Amino acid sequence: MANTNKVIFDDGKQIIAGDISEALLVLRKQLHLTQTELAKKAKTDQGSISRVERGALNPTINWISQVAESVGYTAEFKFKKNDGGNQNEDK
């Protein structure tokens, strides 16, 4: 089954992001911020932003929330049951 993670912004824009690293990169670019500028706002270091964007660091939910809040966003996560249940049925 294909990965269909959606990132939805308050202004209605939606992107499909494979993971949090891609979502963070898209958010930062939409805000026209450099990694250094985002890091300063989020009270973290530029290296952490870079590692998350490259997929070399898996951030905690608290870290993601801190970064989002630093630029006026709230990070929300939800688990949604798939329609159709288990796709691995024997035939």
MARLUMDREN-286013 format. One record per residue (C-alpha): x, y, z; residue number from 1; residue in one letter. Coordinates in steps of 0.5 Angstrom, whole numbers, plus 500, padded with zeros to 3 digits. Layout:
// residues N
   c1   c2   c3  num  residuo
    X    Y    Z  NUM        A
...
//
This chain:
// residues 91
   c1   c2   c3  num  residuo
  500  500  500    1        M
  503  507  498    2        A
  504  512  503    3        N
  499  518  503    4        T
  501  522  509    5        N
  498  529  508    6        K
  500  536  511    7        V
  495  541  511    8        I
  496  548  512    9        F
  491  553  515   10        D
  490  556  509   11        D
  488  550  506   12        G
  494  548  502   13        K
  495  541  502   14        Q
  502  537  500   15        I
  503  529  500   16        I
  509  528  505   17        A
  513  522  505   18        G
  515  523  512   19        D
  516  529  517   20        I
  523  531  514   21        S
  519  533  507   22        E
  514  536  511   23        A
  519  540  515   24        L
  523  542  509   25        L
  516  544  505   26        V
  514  549  511   27        L
  521  552  512   28        R
  521  554  504   29        K
  513  556  504   30        Q
  516  561  510   31        L
  522  563  506   32        H
  526  562  512   33        L
  533  559  512   34        T
  535  553  516   35        Q
  539  558  521   36        T
  533  563  521   37        E
  528  557  523   38        L
  533  554  528   39        A
  534  561  531   40        K
  526  562  532   41        K
  525  555  534   42        A
  531  556  539   43        K
  535  550  536   44        T
  541  549  532   45        D
  541  549  525   46        Q
  545  542  525   47        G
  538  539  528   48        S
  534  542  522   49        I
  539  540  517   50        S
  539  533  520   51        R
  531  532  520   52        V
  530  535  513   53        E
  535  530  511   54        R
  532  524  514   55        G
  538  523  519   56        A
  535  525  525   57        L
  528  523  527   58        N
  525  528  532   59        P
  521  528  538   60        T
  513  530  537   61        I
  515  535  542   62        N
  521  538  538   63        W
  516  538  532   64        I
  511  542  536   65        S
  516  547  538   66        Q
  519  548  531   67        V
  512  549  529   68        A
  510  554  534   69        E
  516  558  533   70        S
  513  560  526   71        V
  506  561  528   72        G
  503  554  527   73        Y
  501  548  531   74        T
  503  541  530   75        A
  497  536  530   76        E
  498  528  529   77        F
  492  523  528   78        K
  491  516  527   79        F
  486  514  522   80        K
  483  507  521   81        K
  484  505  514   82        N
  478  504  510   83        D
  478  497  507   84        G
  482  494  513   85        G
  487  489  512   86        N
  490  489  505   87        Q
  493  483  505   88        N
  488  478  504   89        E
  489  471  501   90        D
  485  469  495   91        K
//
